[in-house]
Amino acid sequence: MIELVIFDCDGVLVDTERLTVRIEQAALADLGWEVSAEELAERFVGCTDGYFEREVARQIGGPIPAAWRAQVNARYREAFRTELAAVDGVVDALDALEAVPHASCVASNGSHGKMQTTLGATGLLERFAGRIFSAYDVAHGKPAPDLFLHAAEQMGHVPERCVVVEDSTNGVVAARAAGMHVYAYAGGLIAAERLSGPGTTVFADMRELPGLISARSGR
């Protein structure tokens, strides 16, 4: 029986990934690192900010200029303010899951501040009030299982009765390591074949999610 549905945030609830990749590609070019959108998505979607910055510093052979970081953050804020939307179909999926009902929460490698901004901008913040967990709350972010195990514990559920909704390879690996079945959303930037594997159900339309979860939980 499924008791808790744990949602990733970026790319699952809010359609940030395309905006982020576009902004990062242009910003990295400013540092002299020409990288394709495909490589950026494969390497960094679902990673922590710390990992991204360490890899950028390694690539450019030195510390990231503070002014560059501030400029990128400003670009994020402007894009999120003017362009950000919820992932297509996710509001319908949340409505259906709440009608069953299933307990739910958010667990993201992003910071609490970022999630306040993105969930707030898309009208989803109140739906998860008091049930939002960040990699900054635990020792290790995804692909380690710490965050999902922490979310399950805080919500009062054992891992084997939790499922995770993810869109990144890091997130899928983390959920599997936590012993949780994964619903891998392939409607974003990561191809379905990169997300598939044991303990994983790959799907491409968020409106399919409630039926998939209900079928697994026998409801």
C-alpha positions in Angstrom: 0.0 0.0 0.0 1.3 3.4 -1.0 1.0 5.9 1.8 3.3 8.8 0.8 4.1 10.4 -2.6 7.3 12.4 -2.6 7.6 14.9 -5.4 10.8 16.4 -6.6 10.3 20.1 -7.3 12.3 21.3 -10.4 11.0 19.6 -13.6 8.3 17.7 -11.7 6.2 20.4 -10.1 7.6 23.6 -11.7 9.0 23.8 -15.2 12.3 25.4 -14.2 14.7 23.1 -16.0 14.4 24.5 -19.5 14.8 28.0 -18.2 17.7 27.0 -16.0 19.6 25.3 -18.8 19.1 28.2 -21.1 20.4 30.7 -18.5 23.3 28.5 -17.5 24.4 27.9 -21.1 24.6 31.6 -21.8 26.3 32.3 -18.4 28.9 29.6 -18.8 29.7 31.0 -22.3 30.5 34.3 -20.5 33.2 32.3 -18.6 34.6 30.8 -21.7 32.9 27.4 -21.3 30.9 26.6 -24.5 28.7 23.7 -23.6 25.6 22.3 -25.3 22.1 22.3 -23.7 22.1 18.5 -24.0 25.3 18.2 -22.0 24.2 20.6 -19.4 20.9 18.7 -18.9 22.7 15.4 -18.6 25.4 16.6 -16.2 23.5 19.0 -14.0 19.7 18.5 -14.0 18.9 17.3 -10.5 22.3 18.2 -9.0 23.0 20.4 -6.0 24.1 24.0 -6.4 27.3 23.1 -4.7 28.1 20.3 -7.2 27.4 22.6 -10.1 29.6 25.4 -8.8 32.5 22.9 -8.1 32.3 21.5 -11.6 32.2 25.0 -13.1 35.3 26.1 -11.1 37.1 22.9 -12.1 36.3 23.5 -15.8 37.4 27.2 -15.8 40.5 26.4 -13.7 39.8 28.7 -10.8 37.1 30.2 -8.4 33.9 31.5 -9.8 33.8 35.3 -9.8 31.3 36.6 -7.2 29.9 39.1 -9.7 29.2 36.2 -12.2 27.2 34.3 -9.5 25.2 37.4 -8.7 24.4 38.0 -12.3 23.2 34.4 -12.9 21.0 34.6 -9.8 19.5 37.8 -11.1 18.8 36.1 -14.4 17.1 33.2 -12.6 14.9 35.5 -10.6 13.8 37.5 -13.7 13.0 34.3 -15.7 11.1 32.7 -12.8 9.1 35.9 -12.3 8.1 36.3 -15.9 8.2 32.9 -17.6 7.8 30.2 -14.9 4.8 27.8 -15.0 3.8 24.6 -13.3 4.7 21.5 -15.2 1.9 20.7 -17.7 -0.7 18.5 -16.1 0.7 18.5 -12.6 -2.2 20.4 -11.1 -4.7 17.9 -12.4 -2.5 15.1 -11.1 -2.3 16.7 -7.6 -6.0 17.2 -7.5 -6.6 13.5 -8.3 -4.1 12.3 -5.8 -5.5 14.5 -3.0 -9.0 13.0 -3.7 -7.9 9.5 -3.0 -6.2 10.7 -0.7 -2.5 10.1 -0.6 -0.1 12.0 1.7 2.4 14.1 -0.2 5.5 16.2 0.2 8.3 17.8 -1.7 12.0 16.8 -1.5 14.4 18.7 -3.7 18.1 19.3 -4.1 17.2 23.0 -4.3 17.3 25.4 -1.4 14.2 26.3 0.7 14.6 29.8 -0.7 14.5 28.7 -4.3 11.4 26.5 -3.7 9.6 29.3 -1.9 10.2 31.4 -5.0 9.3 28.8 -7.7 6.4 27.1 -5.9 5.1 30.5 -4.9 5.3 31.8 -8.5 3.3 28.9 -9.8 0.6 28.8 -7.1 1.8 25.5 -5.6 3.4 26.7 -2.4 0.3 26.5 -0.2 -0.4 23.0 -1.4 2.8 21.8 0.3 3.0 24.1 3.2 5.0 22.5 6.1 5.9 19.5 3.9 8.9 20.8 1.9 12.3 19.3 2.4 15.7 20.4 0.9 19.0 18.7 0.4 20.3 21.5 2.7 18.5 19.7 5.5 20.6 16.6 5.3 24.3 15.6 5.0 24.2 14.5 1.4 21.9 15.5 -1.5 20.8 13.3 -4.4 22.0 10.9 -5.7 22.4 9.8 -2.1 19.2 8.6 -0.5 19.4 10.8 2.6 16.9 13.4 1.5 14.1 10.9 0.6 14.7 9.0 3.8 14.6 12.2 5.8 11.3 13.2 4.1 9.7 9.9 4.8 10.8 10.0 8.5 9.5 13.5 9.0 6.2 12.6 7.4 5.9 9.5 9.6 6.1 6.8 6.8 8.4 3.8 6.3 10.3 3.9 3.0 8.7 0.8 1.5 5.3 2.5 1.6 6.7 5.7 -0.2 7.0 6.4 -3.9 9.0 9.2 -5.5 8.2 11.3 -8.6 11.4 12.4 -10.3 12.7 13.7 -13.6 16.5 13.4 -13.2 18.9 10.5 -13.2 20.3 11.7 -9.8 16.8 11.7 -8.3 16.0 8.2 -9.7 19.2 6.8 -8.3 18.5 8.4 -4.9 15.0 7.0 -4.7 16.1 3.5 -5.7 18.8 3.7 -3.0 16.2 4.7 -0.5 14.2 1.6 -1.3 11.3 3.5 -2.9 9.6 2.9 -6.2 10.2 5.7 -8.7 7.8 7.3 -11.1 10.2 8.8 -13.6 8.7 11.7 -15.6 10.2 11.6 -19.1 8.3 14.7 -20.4 11.2 17.0 -19.5 14.9 17.2 -20.6 16.1 13.7 -19.7 15.3 10.9 -22.2 13.2 8.0 -21.1 16.0 5.5 -21.6 18.2 7.4 -19.2 15.5 7.1 -16.5 14.4 3.5 -16.9 15.6 0.6 -14.8 14.6 -1.6 -11.9 12.0 -0.3 -9.5 11.0 2.5 -11.9 7.9 3.3 -13.9 8.6 5.7 -16.7 5.8 8.0 -18.0 5.5 11.0 -20.2 2.3 12.8 -19.2 1.7 14.0 -15.6 -2.0 13.3 -16.1 -1.1 9.6 -16.1 0.4 9.7 -12.7 -2.6 9.2 -10.5 -3.7 6.1 -12.4 -0.3 4.6 -12.2 -0.1 5.2 -8.5 -3.6 3.9 -7.9 -2.9 0.7 -9.9 0.2 0.1 -7.8 -1.5 0.7 -4.5 -4.6 -1.4 -5.4 -7.0 1.5 -5.1 
